[in-house]
Structure formats: C-alpha cells, structure tokens
Amino acid sequence: MNNFPLLDSVDSPGCIKLFSFDELSDLAGEIRQFLLFYLSKSGGHLASNLGVVELTLALHYVFDSPKDKLIWDVGHQTYVHKILTDRRELFHSLRQYGGISGFPKRNESKHDCFETGHSSTSISAALGIARSRDILGESFKVAAIIGDGSLTGGLAFEALNDAGHSKTDLTVILNDNQMCISPNVGALAKHLSRIRTHPKYAWFKKGLGAFFNRLPVMGKFTAKVFEKLKKGLKYFIVPGVIFEEMGFRYLGPVDGHDLPNLITILKRSAAIKGPVLIHVITTKGKGYEMAESSPDIFHSVPPFTLKTGEFKARSSLSFSQILGEHLVEMAKRDKRVAAITAAMTEGTGLTVFREHFRDRFFDVGIAEQHAVTLAAGMASHGLKPYVAVYSTFLQRAYDQILHDVCIQSLPVTLLIDRAGIAGEDGETHHGMFDIAFLRHIPNITIWAPKNTDEFRQMLDATLNMNTPVAIRYEKSSQTLDVANTNELECSFEPCWEIIKEGSDCLVLTFGRMLSISSKAAEFLDIKGTSLQIVNSRVIKPLDEQMLLDMAKRHTKWVTIEDSAVHGGFGSFVNEFVISHNLEVSMLNIGMPDIFIPHGKVETLLERFSLDSNGIALRISSFLEGFKKKHHVGI
C-alpha cells in the first residue's frame, strides 16, 4: 500500500524525532487511516487506539525506547506503539493465530518491556523497573501510561501511594478519556471531571505560588501559616488535588491531541526529580465519528463497514444477552435481585438491567474484589446479588470469594462470562482457570449450561439457593441440537443428564464441549464405536450416584473440557475414582499446562485437538490401546 508515505518512512521510533510538528500532525492522520483500514477488516480494539495516536507519538518523540521503558496499562491501546516499533508490516496478522498480539508481548519486540492484559498494573510494574534501575546504577527513564478507568482499580492506588512516598524518579501519564470499556463511575471520575472542567486551575496554581513567594517571610511560623493558607485557597477553588497530596508533581490537564504542547510537557517532566503525574485529556475514538459518538460500542469491534460503522459479524443471541434480559424478568418477580459488574456493563449484557432497575444495578469500576465483597454484604442482609464478570478478571477476587462469600456460605451468584477459550485476546483473557481455582473451595456450587435455555433455568434455580453458586459460560451462544434433550419439558435439576446412550466408553463433559463431543460421537458411531455422552452440567458437586452407576457399566471413562486439564473437572473425577477405588481407566482431555495463545476459537480448538475430529481421534487412540493390550494377552 502506498497511501501512507510518512508512515512508510518510519523504520523505528527514533525516526519521528526528525519530523517537524506539522509532519507529526500529518503522520497522526495517516496512522488513524491505517488503523481504520486494518481494523475494519480484522476487528480489534478501535476506539482506545484512535484516542492515543498523538500521545503515543509524543512519548516516542521524547523518550528513547527501548532504552527508556514505556509500560502501557491493560495494553489494548498499544496498536500505535506497535506500528511505530517494527511491527507495521505484521499488522495484518494482528490477533490472529501465529500473528502479533493485541497486547504488549516481551517476546514480540524489545520495545515491549512488560506484558499487560489486565488493568491497574502499570504503575506497580513501572515502579519496580525504576527501583531496579536505581539499585543497579543504571540510567534511563520509566513511564507508565494508565487510563482513568484503570485508576479505579485498587492496585493502582497502592502503587501511587508507594511511589509518592518513595520519591523515585518515575513518570505516570494519566490518559483521561472518561471511559474504560463502559463509562467511568465513582468519586475519582467526578474528581477528574472537576479538574478537567476548571480551565483556570493551572493558571491559579502557578499564580498563587508566585504571589506567596513575593511576600516577605517573617520567621518559620509565618512561612508555615502562608503554606497552609496557600493549600487552603487551592482546595477552596479546586477540590482535592489528590495526586499532589500523594507525593506526585502534578502537571496538567493538557490536551492529549495537541502534539507541540504534549511534547513540551513530557520534556519538562523528564527533567523533574521524583514522581510526576501528567494528566492528559484525550477523546476515545478520535477521528472516526461513529467511534467518537459510541466509544463503548467501538471499544472492541468485529470486522465492520468503514463508511457506515455497521458490524459485519452478527452472531445469534449470546449468553451475555440472555443474562441481561432474563435477569430483568427475575428482578420483576423478586425484589431481592440486584446486579453488580466491574466496569463491564455492556460486555456482560447488563445494559438492559441498568435501564430497568437503576436502583438495583451497581457498576463499581475496575474493582472485582470490591464487587464480590459488596455482593457478600448484600447477601448477608437479604438480597440476591448477581456478580457478572469475565472468568479471567474473576481471578483478581479469589480471596473475596473464599473469605467473604464462601466461609459465610452466602447466596451470591457469580456469573462467569467468557469461560474457556475466549479467542483473539489471548493468554490474558482466556477463561482457563476458574474451575481449578473455585472447585476446591468449600460451600460453592458450580454449574455450566449446555445452551441458553438451560442457562435461563439455572438462573431461575439460583433464587432458591441459599449458598454460593457460580455459573460459567462461554462468549458465544450455545445450542445443542440433540434429540434426546429434555430441558424444555422440565425444570433444571442440579444433577447430570444422559445425552446419548453408548456401550464402549463413557464421556463426561459440559458447556461448549458437549456439542463438540456429540459430533465426535457421531463420527465414531459410523466406525462402530459407541460413546455414552453425559452432560456433567453440575461441575461441583459431582453427581456421585451417577458416577457409581456408570462404573458398573463402563470401565473406560473420558472427561472433556476446554479449560485447564490440571486441577480442572477431569482432575476432580480422577480424585473421585481414586477415593472410591473404582476399576476404570481414565482419559482427561482439556487444555495443556501452557498459556494458550491468541486466535479464533475454532482455530485454537483444532490446534489443541479439541474439535470434533481431534476428540474422535483421541478417544479412538485411547480405546485402541486396550484392544492391543487384549490382543497381546491372548
């Protein structure tokens, strides 16, 4: 492509240091067109990257990467950084299996010094790098780029508290676009809004200091009085400049799309000793009208039509959408029902619930720990709280699940979205570990619906549960087209169900893998191998009676899951077999003991032999081994 002459001339980030401000402005325009061209074809994180074009250019203009270290919070907004750092020619492979990641990856480029996929981690990591620099006697700059949404996470404040106290040389760039994925909420968002909307703040701060400096000082007592008066007047006009109180030198707010001013501020910060926070105001979706007006919808997009903004991929009704609609119906029937999410209103399908029940809906910001303990408090006093969260983000609230919910055996329902393989976002976003880190906790029940009808029934069933429940489900919808399913004729019962009778092998599986395993069984039927398929929809507790009954009928068992095989459902069944001294042979099929890369769900299932063909071959090989042993014995 020859439509990006300036961008094509950038072989490394150092090249842009030779550009004039006018050329940098033109380059910003080319980068936006480059992003729109590729992301309209492949999908990806659009709005956030359109918003940081000038900021990224200014950072690479002032700092010397990779010597200087840039740590991007969450990391989904690093597309421009990737384009400038040796990966422009690979951009067509973004988020595809074997291609470049949508997040920073140390093994991908020397310019990615720290990997980030979850929020609120950048300041802690940057402080750690800065302290290592000081201990080792090295000399380089360290900058953390964090959004105002990520700043709602408690980890970010823990790091700010430590960094401000230590006086370590460190720059924090607060990218304030008033959004994370959903619009920002909470007291911090309001505080930043007050700073943003007070145009005379910077002038007042500077002028007030100069005024007091001109006054004659009559002893230490008078100086202290003047200092207190200065602070009092500052807070009288601009409430709570929290960052300065935490020990940071605050610069801003500054227009994040004004390149000359951005560069000036960044250069000034580089010369300041100690921790500095630069408050940058950006517009999410900048330069693309549809993304600017609907940054939440265009946060992460499938392929779309550039002219109209219409998404090309239209999927059937998802579990997330079913959740939002059905939870509304439940809330109409039961005034105890409340919904909680951690900055993921749209992603978890709760927008419709928020519209109908604002007084029973709580978006707590990027604060999963708080979300779970908030739910525990509600449940302890008579409510039925439902916490909707992605599997990969629920990891952050492990202690709260164990300590605040399960020890007290409170009726909190965890709605675990994006369970199993999540797709193109990769290692940091696959929901591989929730079974392993939940199943060993006492008092919790874990369910996994085979389709959206069963999901509705599980949701209804939680109203009668007085203990913690976790329901895990994948990103897409799931429809199991098997004649022998009876979930529509009767209510969901917390036990397993036989989907298909068979004589050669017992297959225990659930969720997404139930449909895939059923197709594998069809392949094997043609070859004369008969599988008995059981929907093990209650992951915990195991249906022990069915297992004992099946041990009388089958000596060969297979467990199948699209999550971590170590410590997962298969391991749970293995433990049962050992504890009951059952004479059965086991094959556990699931994800291996590695972090799964990014790629389409179908591609990853095939890659790890979890598609119907792969499962059929693995079961055939498992059974063939017994035939060979029997033949040798004869």
C-alpha positions as CSV (number, residue, x, y, z in Angstrom):
1,M,0.0,0.0,0.0
2,N,1.3,3.4,-0.9
3,N,-1.3,5.6,0.9
4,F,0.9,6.3,3.9
5,P,4.1,8.0,2.7
6,L,5.1,9.4,6.1
7,L,4.3,6.2,8.0
8,D,6.2,4.1,5.4
9,S,9.3,6.2,6.1
10,V,9.3,5.3,9.8
11,D,11.6,2.4,10.3
12,S,12.0,2.8,14.1
13,P,10.5,5.2,16.7
14,G,13.7,7.3,16.6
15,C,12.8,8.4,13.0
16,I,9.9,10.6,14.2
17,K,12.4,12.8,16.2
18,L,13.4,14.3,12.9
19,F,9.8,15.2,12.0
20,S,8.5,18.8,12.3
21,F,5.3,19.4,14.3
22,D,3.4,19.7,11.0
23,E,4.8,16.4,9.8
24,L,3.9,14.8,13.1
25,S,0.3,16.0,12.7
26,D,0.1,14.6,9.2
27,L,1.6,11.3,10.5
28,A,-1.1,11.2,13.1
29,G,-3.7,11.4,10.4
30,E,-2.0,8.6,8.4
31,I,-1.9,6.4,11.5
32,R,-5.6,6.8,12.1
33,Q,-6.4,5.9,8.5
34,F,-4.0,2.9,8.8
35,L,-5.8,1.7,11.9
36,L,-9.3,2.1,10.4
37,F,-8.2,0.3,7.2
38,Y,-6.9,-2.8,9.0
39,L,-9.3,-3.0,12.0
40,S,-12.4,-2.7,9.7
41,K,-11.1,-5.9,8.1
42,S,-9.9,-7.9,11.0
43,G,-11.6,-6.3,14.1
44,G,-9.8,-5.4,17.3
45,H,-9.6,-2.6,19.9
46,L,-10.5,0.5,17.9
47,A,-11.7,3.5,19.9
48,S,-9.0,3.4,22.5
49,N,-6.2,3.3,19.9
50,L,-7.7,6.1,17.9
51,G,-7.6,8.2,21.1
52,V,-3.9,7.7,21.8
53,V,-2.3,8.5,18.5
54,E,-0.8,11.9,19.4
55,L,0.0,10.7,22.9
56,T,2.0,7.7,21.5
57,L,3.8,9.9,19.0
58,A,4.7,12.4,21.7
59,L,6.0,9.6,24.0
60,H,8.3,8.2,21.3
61,Y,9.4,11.7,20.4
62,V,10.6,12.5,23.9
63,F,11.6,9.1,25.3
64,D,14.2,6.8,23.7
65,S,12.6,3.3,23.5
66,P,13.8,0.6,24.1
67,K,16.4,2.2,26.5
68,D,13.6,4.2,28.2
69,K,10.8,2.0,29.4
70,L,7.1,2.5,28.5
71,I,4.6,0.4,30.4
72,W,1.0,0.5,29.0
73,D,-1.8,-0.3,31.4
74,V,-4.1,-3.0,30.1
75,G,-2.2,-2.8,26.8
76,H,-5.1,-2.9,24.4
77,Q,-4.2,0.6,23.4
78,T,-0.7,-0.2,22.1
79,Y,-1.6,-0.6,18.4
80,V,0.1,2.7,17.6
81,H,3.1,1.8,19.7
82,K,3.3,-1.5,17.7
83,I,3.0,0.3,14.4
84,L,6.0,2.6,15.3
85,T,8.1,-0.2,16.7
86,D,9.0,-2.6,13.9
87,R,5.5,-4.3,13.5
88,R,3.8,-2.2,10.9
89,E,4.4,-4.9,8.2
90,L,2.9,-7.5,10.5
91,F,-0.2,-5.6,11.4
92,H,-2.3,-7.6,9.0
93,S,-1.8,-10.6,11.4
94,L,-3.0,-8.7,14.5
95,R,-4.8,-11.1,17.0
96,Q,-4.7,-14.0,14.5
97,Y,-3.2,-17.3,15.4
98,G,0.6,-17.1,14.8
99,G,0.4,-13.3,14.3
100,I,1.1,-10.4,16.6
101,S,-0.8,-10.0,19.8
102,G,-3.3,-7.2,20.6
103,F,-1.4,-6.6,23.8
104,P,2.3,-6.0,24.7
105,K,4.5,-9.1,24.4
106,R,8.1,-9.2,25.5
107,N,8.9,-12.0,23.0
108,E,7.5,-9.9,20.2
109,S,9.6,-6.8,20.5
110,K,12.3,-5.3,22.5
111,H,10.1,-2.2,22.8
112,D,7.6,-4.2,24.9
113,C,9.3,-4.2,28.3
114,F,6.4,-5.5,30.3
115,E,3.3,-7.6,29.4
116,T,-0.1,-6.2,30.4
117,G,-3.6,-7.5,29.7
118,H,-5.5,-6.7,32.9
119,S,-5.9,-3.2,34.3
120,S,-4.3,-1.2,37.0
121,T,-0.9,-3.0,37.0
122,S,1.3,-0.4,35.1
123,I,2.3,1.8,38.0
124,S,3.4,-1.1,40.2
125,A,5.4,-2.6,37.3
126,A,7.0,0.8,36.4
127,L,8.0,1.5,40.0
128,G,9.6,-2.0,40.1
129,I,11.6,-1.3,37.0
130,A,12.6,2.2,38.3
131,R,13.8,0.7,41.6
132,S,15.8,-1.9,39.8
133,R,17.4,0.8,37.7
134,D,18.4,2.7,40.8
135,I,19.7,-0.4,42.6
136,L,21.8,-1.5,39.6
137,G,23.1,2.0,39.0
138,E,21.6,2.4,35.5
139,S,20.3,5.5,33.8
140,F,17.0,5.6,31.9
141,K,13.5,7.0,32.1
142,V,10.4,5.0,33.1
143,A,6.9,6.0,32.2
144,A,3.6,4.3,32.9
145,I,0.6,5.1,30.8
146,I,-2.7,4.4,32.6
147,G,-6.3,5.3,31.8
148,D,-8.7,6.9,34.2
149,G,-10.8,3.8,34.1
150,S,-7.8,1.7,35.2
151,L,-7.2,4.1,38.0
152,T,-10.4,2.9,39.7
153,G,-8.5,-0.4,40.5
154,G,-7.2,-0.6,44.0
155,L,-3.8,-1.9,42.8
156,A,-3.2,1.5,41.0
157,F,-3.7,3.4,44.3
158,E,-1.5,1.0,46.2
159,A,1.3,1.8,43.7
160,L,0.6,5.5,43.7
161,N,0.9,5.5,47.5
162,D,4.2,3.7,47.4
163,A,5.7,5.7,44.5
164,G,4.7,9.1,46.0
165,H,6.2,8.1,49.4
166,S,9.5,6.8,47.9
167,K,10.3,9.8,45.7
168,T,11.6,7.5,43.0
169,D,12.1,9.1,39.5
170,L,9.0,8.0,37.6
171,T,6.5,9.5,35.2
172,V,2.9,8.5,35.2
173,I,0.7,9.6,32.3
174,L,-2.9,9.6,33.2
175,N,-4.8,9.1,29.9
176,D,-8.2,10.6,30.8
177,N,-10.8,9.8,28.2
178,Q,-13.7,9.4,30.7
179,M,-14.0,5.8,29.7
180,C,-12.7,2.3,30.5
181,I,-14.9,0.0,28.5
182,S,-18.1,1.3,29.9
183,P,-18.3,5.0,31.0
184,N,-16.4,5.6,34.2
185,V,-18.2,5.8,37.5
186,G,-17.4,6.7,41.1
187,A,-15.8,9.5,43.1
188,L,-12.5,9.5,41.3
189,A,-14.2,10.0,37.9
190,K,-16.0,13.0,39.4
191,H,-12.8,14.4,40.8
192,L,-11.0,14.2,37.5
193,S,-14.1,15.8,35.9
194,R,-13.8,18.8,38.2
195,I,-10.1,19.2,37.2
196,R,-10.9,18.9,33.5
197,T,-13.7,21.4,33.6
198,H,-11.8,24.1,35.6
199,P,-9.9,26.0,32.9
200,K,-8.1,28.3,35.3
201,Y,-6.7,25.5,37.5
202,A,-3.2,25.6,36.1
203,W,-3.1,29.4,36.0
204,F,-4.3,29.6,39.6
205,K,-1.9,27.0,40.9
206,K,1.1,28.8,39.3
207,G,-0.1,32.3,40.1
208,L,-0.9,31.6,43.7
209,G,2.6,30.1,44.3
210,A,4.2,33.2,42.7
211,F,2.1,35.5,44.8
212,F,3.1,33.9,48.1
213,N,6.8,33.7,47.0
214,R,6.8,37.5,46.7
215,L,5.6,38.1,50.2
216,P,8.2,38.8,52.9
217,V,8.7,35.9,55.3
218,M,8.9,36.8,58.9
219,G,10.2,33.6,60.6
220,K,9.4,29.9,60.2
221,F,6.0,30.3,61.9
222,T,4.8,32.8,59.3
223,A,6.1,30.6,56.5
224,K,4.1,27.7,57.7
225,V,1.0,29.9,58.0
226,F,1.4,31.0,54.4
227,E,1.9,27.4,53.2
228,K,-1.3,26.3,54.9
229,L,-3.2,29.3,53.6
230,K,-1.9,28.5,50.0
231,K,-3.2,24.9,50.3
232,G,-6.5,26.0,51.8
233,L,-7.2,28.5,49.0
234,K,-6.2,25.9,46.4
235,Y,-8.7,23.4,47.7
236,F,-11.3,26.1,48.1
237,I,-11.2,26.7,44.4
238,V,-10.2,23.2,43.1
239,P,-11.4,20.4,45.4
240,G,-9.0,17.6,46.2
241,V,-5.8,17.6,44.1
242,I,-5.3,14.1,45.3
243,F,-2.1,13.3,43.3
244,E,-0.1,16.1,44.9
245,E,-1.2,15.0,48.3
246,M,0.1,11.6,47.5
247,G,3.6,13.0,46.7
248,F,3.4,13.4,42.9
249,R,4.3,16.6,41.0
250,Y,1.1,17.2,39.1
251,L,1.2,18.6,35.5
252,G,-1.9,19.3,33.6
253,P,-4.5,18.9,32.5
254,V,-3.2,19.0,28.9
255,D,-4.9,18.4,25.6
256,G,-3.9,14.9,24.5
257,H,-4.3,15.8,20.8
258,D,-2.1,19.0,20.9
259,L,1.3,17.5,19.9
260,P,3.5,20.5,20.5
261,N,2.1,21.1,24.0
262,L,2.3,17.4,24.8
263,I,5.9,17.2,23.8
264,T,6.7,20.3,25.8
265,I,5.1,18.9,28.9
266,L,6.7,15.5,28.5
267,K,10.2,17.1,28.2
268,R,9.5,19.2,31.3
269,S,8.5,16.1,33.2
270,A,11.7,14.3,32.2
271,A,13.8,16.9,34.0
272,I,11.8,16.8,37.3
273,K,13.3,14.7,40.1
274,G,10.9,12.3,41.9
275,P,7.5,11.0,40.8
276,V,5.5,13.1,38.2
277,L,1.9,12.6,37.1
278,I,0.8,14.2,33.8
279,H,-2.9,14.5,33.3
280,V,-3.7,14.1,29.6
281,I,-7.2,14.6,28.2
282,T,-8.0,12.5,25.1
283,T,-11.0,11.6,23.1
284,K,-11.7,7.9,22.7
285,G,-12.4,7.1,19.1
286,K,-10.8,10.4,17.9
287,G,-11.0,10.9,14.1
288,Y,-13.8,8.4,13.4
289,E,-17.3,9.9,14.0
290,M,-19.0,6.6,14.9
291,A,-16.4,5.7,17.4
292,E,-16.3,9.1,19.0
293,S,-20.1,9.1,19.5
294,S,-20.2,5.5,20.7
295,P,-16.8,4.7,22.2
296,D,-18.3,1.8,24.3
297,I,-19.7,0.0,21.2
298,F,-16.5,0.6,19.3
299,H,-14.1,-0.3,22.1
300,S,-13.5,-3.8,20.7
301,V,-15.1,-4.5,17.3
302,P,-15.6,-7.3,14.8
303,P,-14.9,-6.5,11.2
304,F,-17.1,-3.6,10.2
305,T,-18.0,-1.4,7.2
306,L,-15.9,1.7,7.3
307,K,-18.3,4.0,5.7
308,T,-21.3,3.2,7.9
309,G,-19.7,1.6,11.0
310,E,-22.0,-1.4,10.7
311,F,-20.6,-4.6,12.1
312,K,-20.2,-7.4,9.5
313,A,-20.4,-10.2,12.0
314,R,-23.8,-10.8,13.5
315,S,-24.0,-13.7,15.9
316,S,-27.0,-15.4,17.4
317,L,-28.2,-14.3,20.8
318,S,-25.3,-14.8,23.2
319,F,-25.2,-15.9,26.8
320,S,-24.4,-12.4,27.9
321,Q,-27.6,-11.0,26.1
322,I,-29.7,-13.8,27.6
323,L,-28.4,-12.9,31.1
324,G,-29.4,-9.3,30.8
325,E,-32.9,-10.0,29.5
326,H,-33.6,-12.9,31.9
327,L,-32.2,-11.1,35.0
328,V,-34.7,-8.3,34.2
329,E,-37.5,-10.8,34.3
330,M,-36.2,-12.2,37.6
331,A,-36.0,-8.8,39.1
332,K,-39.6,-8.1,38.2
333,R,-40.6,-11.2,40.0
334,D,-38.3,-10.8,43.0
335,K,-37.3,-7.5,44.6
336,R,-34.3,-9.1,46.2
337,V,-32.5,-9.4,42.8
338,A,-29.5,-7.0,42.3
339,A,-26.8,-6.9,39.6
340,I,-23.2,-6.0,40.1
341,T,-20.4,-5.6,37.5
342,A,-16.9,-4.2,37.4
343,A,-16.8,-1.7,34.5
344,M,-18.2,-4.3,32.1
345,T,-21.9,-3.3,31.8
346,E,-22.1,-3.8,28.0
347,G,-19.7,-6.7,27.9
348,T,-21.6,-8.8,30.4
349,G,-25.0,-7.9,28.9
350,L,-26.3,-5.8,31.8
351,T,-27.1,-2.7,29.9
352,V,-30.8,-3.7,29.8
353,F,-30.9,-4.4,33.5
354,R,-29.4,-1.0,34.3
355,E,-32.1,0.7,32.2
356,H,-34.9,-1.2,34.0
357,F,-33.5,-1.2,37.6
358,R,-31.1,1.6,38.2
359,D,-31.6,1.3,41.9
360,R,-30.6,-2.3,41.9
361,F,-27.7,-2.1,39.5
362,F,-24.1,-1.3,40.6
363,D,-21.1,-0.7,38.3
364,V,-18.2,-0.5,40.8
365,G,-15.5,0.4,38.3
366,I,-12.5,-1.9,37.7
367,A,-12.7,-3.3,41.2
368,E,-13.5,-7.0,41.1
369,Q,-12.5,-7.5,44.7
370,H,-14.9,-4.8,45.9
371,A,-17.7,-6.2,43.6
372,V,-17.6,-9.6,45.3
373,T,-17.4,-8.3,48.8
374,L,-20.1,-5.8,48.1
375,A,-22.3,-8.7,46.9
376,A,-21.4,-10.6,50.1
377,G,-22.6,-7.7,52.2
378,M,-25.8,-7.5,50.2
379,A,-26.4,-11.3,50.6
380,S,-25.8,-11.1,54.3
381,H,-28.8,-8.8,54.6
382,G,-31.4,-10.5,52.5
383,L,-30.6,-9.6,48.8
384,K,-29.9,-12.0,46.0
385,P,-26.9,-10.3,44.3
386,Y,-25.6,-11.5,40.9
387,V,-22.0,-10.6,40.0
388,A,-21.3,-10.6,36.3
389,V,-17.6,-10.8,35.5
390,Y,-15.3,-12.3,32.9
391,S,-13.6,-15.5,34.0
392,T,-10.1,-14.0,33.6
393,F,-11.0,-11.0,35.7
394,L,-12.6,-13.0,38.5
395,Q,-9.1,-14.3,39.3
396,R,-8.5,-11.0,40.9
397,A,-11.2,-11.6,43.5
398,Y,-10.1,-15.0,44.7
399,D,-9.7,-14.1,48.3
400,Q,-13.0,-12.3,48.4
401,I,-14.8,-15.4,47.0
402,L,-13.1,-17.6,49.6
403,H,-13.1,-15.4,52.6
404,D,-16.1,-13.1,52.3
405,V,-18.6,-15.3,50.3
406,C,-17.8,-19.0,50.9
407,I,-16.7,-19.1,54.5
408,Q,-20.0,-17.4,55.4
409,S,-21.8,-19.6,52.8
410,L,-23.7,-16.5,51.4
411,P,-26.2,-16.8,48.5
412,V,-24.0,-14.8,46.0
413,T,-24.3,-15.9,42.4
414,L,-21.1,-15.5,40.3
415,L,-21.9,-15.2,36.6
416,I,-18.7,-16.2,34.9
417,D,-18.7,-14.9,31.3
418,R,-16.0,-15.8,28.7
419,A,-15.3,-19.1,30.4
420,G,-13.0,-21.4,28.4
421,I,-11.3,-20.2,25.2
422,A,-12.1,-16.6,24.7
423,G,-10.4,-16.1,21.3
424,E,-8.3,-13.3,19.8
425,D,-7.4,-11.6,23.1
426,G,-5.2,-14.5,24.0
427,E,-3.4,-15.6,27.2
428,T,-4.6,-12.8,29.5
429,H,-8.2,-13.2,28.5
430,H,-8.9,-16.9,28.1
431,G,-11.1,-18.2,31.0
432,M,-9.0,-21.3,31.6
433,F,-8.6,-21.5,35.3
434,D,-11.9,-20.7,37.0
435,I,-12.8,-24.4,37.6
436,A,-9.4,-25.1,39.1
437,F,-9.4,-22.1,41.5
438,L,-13.1,-22.5,42.5
439,R,-13.8,-26.2,42.8
440,H,-11.6,-26.8,45.9
441,I,-13.4,-24.0,47.9
442,P,-16.0,-25.4,50.4
443,N,-19.7,-24.4,50.1
444,I,-19.6,-23.3,46.4
445,T,-21.7,-24.9,43.7
446,I,-20.5,-24.7,40.0
447,W,-22.8,-25.1,37.0
448,A,-22.2,-24.9,33.3
449,P,-25.2,-24.7,30.9
450,K,-25.2,-26.6,27.6
451,N,-27.3,-24.0,25.9
452,T,-29.1,-20.7,26.5
453,D,-32.4,-22.5,27.5
454,E,-30.6,-24.4,30.3
455,F,-28.9,-21.1,31.3
456,R,-32.2,-19.5,31.9
457,Q,-33.3,-22.4,34.1
458,M,-30.1,-22.3,36.1
459,L,-30.6,-18.6,36.7
460,D,-34.1,-19.3,38.0
461,A,-32.8,-22.1,40.2
462,T,-30.4,-19.7,42.0
463,L,-33.4,-17.9,43.5
464,N,-33.9,-20.9,45.7
465,M,-30.3,-21.4,46.6
466,N,-29.0,-20.3,50.0
467,T,-25.4,-20.9,49.3
468,P,-22.8,-19.6,46.8
469,V,-23.3,-20.5,43.1
470,A,-21.0,-20.0,40.1
471,I,-22.4,-20.3,36.6
472,R,-19.7,-20.4,33.9
473,Y,-20.5,-19.9,30.2
474,E,-18.6,-19.0,27.0
475,K,-18.6,-15.9,24.9
476,S,-20.9,-17.1,22.1
477,S,-24.3,-18.7,22.2
478,Q,-24.5,-22.5,22.5
479,T,-27.3,-24.6,21.0
480,L,-27.1,-28.3,21.4
481,D,-29.1,-30.0,18.6
482,V,-29.6,-33.4,20.1
483,A,-33.0,-35.1,20.1
484,N,-32.6,-36.7,23.5
485,T,-32.5,-33.4,25.5
486,N,-35.4,-32.8,27.8
487,E,-34.6,-29.4,29.4
488,L,-37.6,-27.8,27.8
489,E,-40.1,-30.3,29.2
490,C,-39.0,-30.0,32.8
491,S,-37.1,-27.6,35.1
492,F,-33.4,-27.7,35.5
493,E,-32.3,-30.2,38.3
494,P,-28.9,-29.9,39.9
495,C,-27.8,-33.3,38.6
496,W,-26.3,-34.8,35.4
497,E,-28.2,-35.9,32.4
498,I,-27.6,-38.6,29.8
499,I,-27.5,-37.1,26.3
500,K,-26.6,-40.3,24.3
501,E,-26.5,-43.9,25.3
502,G,-23.5,-46.0,24.4
503,S,-21.7,-49.2,25.2
504,D,-17.9,-48.7,24.5
505,C,-16.9,-45.6,26.6
506,L,-18.3,-43.1,29.0
507,V,-17.8,-39.4,28.1
508,L,-18.3,-36.8,30.8
509,T,-18.4,-33.2,29.5
510,F,-20.3,-29.9,29.7
511,G,-20.9,-26.5,28.1
512,R,-19.3,-25.8,24.7
513,M,-17.6,-29.2,24.7
514,L,-20.9,-31.1,25.0
515,S,-22.0,-30.2,21.4
516,I,-18.5,-30.8,20.0
517,S,-18.3,-34.2,21.8
518,S,-21.7,-35.2,20.5
519,K,-20.4,-34.6,16.9
520,A,-17.3,-36.7,17.7
521,A,-19.6,-39.4,18.9
522,E,-21.5,-39.3,15.5
523,F,-18.1,-39.8,13.7
524,L,-17.3,-42.8,15.9
525,D,-20.7,-44.4,15.6
526,I,-20.0,-44.7,11.9
527,K,-16.8,-46.6,12.7
528,G,-18.6,-48.9,15.1
529,T,-17.6,-47.2,18.4
530,S,-20.5,-46.3,20.7
531,L,-20.0,-43.5,23.2
532,Q,-22.3,-42.7,26.1
533,I,-22.4,-38.9,26.5
534,V,-23.3,-37.3,29.8
535,N,-24.0,-33.6,30.3
536,S,-22.0,-33.0,33.5
537,R,-23.6,-29.6,33.9
538,V,-23.0,-29.6,37.7
539,I,-19.3,-29.4,37.9
540,K,-19.4,-29.2,41.7
541,P,-20.6,-31.2,43.5
542,L,-20.1,-34.2,41.2
543,D,-23.1,-36.4,40.6
544,E,-21.6,-39.2,42.7
545,Q,-24.6,-41.5,42.3
546,M,-24.4,-41.4,38.5
547,L,-20.6,-42.0,38.6
548,L,-21.1,-45.0,40.8
549,D,-23.8,-46.3,38.5
550,M,-21.7,-45.7,35.4
551,A,-18.7,-47.6,37.0
552,K,-20.9,-50.7,36.8
553,R,-21.5,-50.2,33.1
554,H,-18.2,-48.7,31.8
555,T,-14.6,-49.4,32.6
556,K,-13.3,-46.7,30.2
557,W,-14.0,-43.0,31.0
558,V,-13.2,-39.8,29.2
559,T,-13.5,-36.3,30.6
560,I,-13.6,-33.4,28.1
561,E,-13.2,-29.6,28.9
562,D,-11.9,-26.5,27.1
563,S,-10.2,-25.3,30.3
564,A,-7.0,-26.2,32.1
565,V,-6.9,-30.0,32.4
566,H,-4.7,-29.8,35.5
567,G,-6.8,-29.2,38.5
568,G,-10.0,-28.9,36.4
569,F,-13.1,-31.1,36.0
570,G,-11.1,-34.1,34.9
571,S,-8.9,-34.0,37.9
572,F,-12.0,-33.8,40.1
573,V,-13.3,-37.0,38.5
574,N,-9.9,-38.7,38.9
575,E,-10.0,-37.9,42.6
576,F,-13.4,-39.5,42.9
577,V,-12.3,-42.6,41.1
578,I,-9.2,-43.0,43.4
579,S,-11.1,-42.3,46.6
580,H,-13.8,-44.9,45.7
581,N,-11.3,-47.4,44.3
582,L,-13.2,-47.7,41.1
583,E,-11.8,-50.1,38.4
584,V,-11.9,-47.7,35.5
585,S,-9.3,-46.3,33.1
586,M,-9.3,-42.5,32.6
587,L,-8.5,-40.2,29.7
588,N,-8.6,-36.4,30.6
589,I,-9.0,-34.2,27.5
590,G,-8.5,-30.4,28.0
591,M,-6.1,-27.6,27.6
592,P,-2.4,-28.5,28.3
593,D,-0.3,-26.9,31.0
594,I,0.7,-23.8,29.0
595,F,-0.8,-20.4,28.4
596,I,-2.9,-20.6,25.3
597,P,-2.1,-18.1,22.6
598,H,-4.5,-15.8,20.7
599,G,-6.5,-16.8,17.7
600,K,-10.1,-17.6,16.7
601,V,-11.8,-20.1,19.0
602,E,-12.3,-22.6,16.2
603,T,-8.6,-22.4,15.3
604,L,-7.5,-22.9,18.9
605,L,-9.8,-25.9,19.4
606,E,-8.4,-27.5,16.3
607,R,-4.8,-26.7,17.3
608,F,-5.2,-28.5,20.6
609,S,-7.3,-31.4,19.3
610,L,-10.5,-30.2,21.0
611,D,-12.5,-30.0,17.8
612,S,-14.8,-32.9,17.0
613,N,-12.3,-34.6,14.7
614,G,-9.5,-34.2,17.3
615,I,-11.6,-35.6,20.1
616,A,-12.7,-38.6,18.0
617,L,-9.1,-39.4,17.2
618,R,-8.0,-39.1,20.8
619,I,-10.8,-41.3,22.0
620,S,-10.1,-43.9,19.2
621,S,-6.5,-44.0,20.2
622,F,-7.4,-44.4,23.9
623,L,-9.7,-47.3,23.1
624,E,-7.3,-48.9,20.6
625,G,-4.7,-49.1,23.3
626,F,-7.0,-51.5,25.2
627,K,-7.6,-53.6,22.1
628,K,-3.8,-54.0,21.6
629,K,-3.3,-55.0,25.3
630,H,-6.1,-57.6,25.0
631,H,-4.5,-59.0,21.8
632,V,-1.1,-59.3,23.4
633,G,-2.6,-61.0,26.4
634,I,-4.2,-63.7,24.2
